[in-house]
Amino acid sequence: MYPAELVKPMREDLTNVGFEELCTSEAVNVAIAKEGTTLLVVNSVCGCAAANARPGARLSLQNAKRPNHLTTVFAGVDREATEKAREYMIPFPPSSPCIALFKDGELVHMLERHHIEGRPAELIAENLMDAYNEHC
């Protein structure tokens, strides 16, 4: 578990633009069950989350079509919520960071760590915008 003061700015990187933090398995269940589209970012302390995933998720919100709900769990911090979120992402193996788009509770798009690591935020945003245009 990482100290709260260490992850605070990493959490705020998403919550400051409207992402809701999910800290329990019940909160994840409620979020995924919502009607419409839900973006779920599995946040982490790694460099690819800071340089690629979080900036890419933020940039993707500049699209005309956007998910109805923006959510995030923090791997290594919100263990219960992260484990529950990963159950919804099966058959994809657990990875941090990763970004999933759900529509009416069904996983419709997934970016795993290997899609994020080493790729510029703009490319991640473009990938997400394409998914929003198709599913939102």
ChimeraX attribute file (.defattr): number of C-alpha atoms within 10 A of each C-alpha:
attribute: neighborCount
match mode: 1-to-1
recipient: residues
	/A:1	8
	/A:2	11
	/A:3	8
	/A:4	10
	/A:5	8
	/A:6	10
	/A:7	17
	/A:8	10
	/A:9	12
	/A:10	17
	/A:11	21
	/A:12	13
	/A:13	17
	/A:14	21
	/A:15	15
	/A:16	11
	/A:17	12
	/A:18	13
	/A:19	20
	/A:20	18
	/A:21	21
	/A:22	22
	/A:23	17
	/A:24	17
	/A:25	17
	/A:26	13
	/A:27	18
	/A:28	24
	/A:29	16
	/A:30	11
	/A:31	22
	/A:32	25
	/A:33	16
	/A:34	15
	/A:35	13
	/A:36	16
	/A:37	25
	/A:38	25
	/A:39	26
	/A:40	27
	/A:41	28
	/A:42	26
	/A:43	29
	/A:44	23
	/A:45	18
	/A:46	12
	/A:47	12
	/A:48	22
	/A:49	24
	/A:50	17
	/A:51	16
	/A:52	21
	/A:53	32
	/A:54	26
	/A:55	19
	/A:56	25
	/A:57	26
	/A:58	18
	/A:59	18
	/A:60	23
	/A:61	17
	/A:62	11
	/A:63	15
	/A:64	10
	/A:65	16
	/A:66	20
	/A:67	21
	/A:68	13
	/A:69	19
	/A:70	22
	/A:71	21
	/A:72	24
	/A:73	29
	/A:74	23
	/A:75	21
	/A:76	15
	/A:77	18
	/A:78	18
	/A:79	16
	/A:80	18
	/A:81	24
	/A:82	25
	/A:83	17
	/A:84	17
	/A:85	26
	/A:86	18
	/A:87	13
	/A:88	17
	/A:89	21
	/A:90	10
	/A:91	8
	/A:92	12
	/A:93	9
	/A:94	17
	/A:95	16
	/A:96	23
	/A:97	28
	/A:98	24
	/A:99	26
	/A:100	22
	/A:101	26
	/A:102	26
	/A:103	20
	/A:104	13
	/A:105	18
	/A:106	15
	/A:107	17
	/A:108	15
	/A:109	19
	/A:110	19
	/A:111	19
	/A:112	18
	/A:113	18
	/A:114	13
	/A:115	16
	/A:116	22
	/A:117	20
	/A:118	12
	/A:119	15
	/A:120	15
	/A:121	24
	/A:122	17
	/A:123	16
	/A:124	23
	/A:125	23
	/A:126	16
	/A:127	18
	/A:128	26
	/A:129	24
	/A:130	14
	/A:131	18
	/A:132	21
	/A:133	13
	/A:134	11
	/A:135	17
	/A:136	18
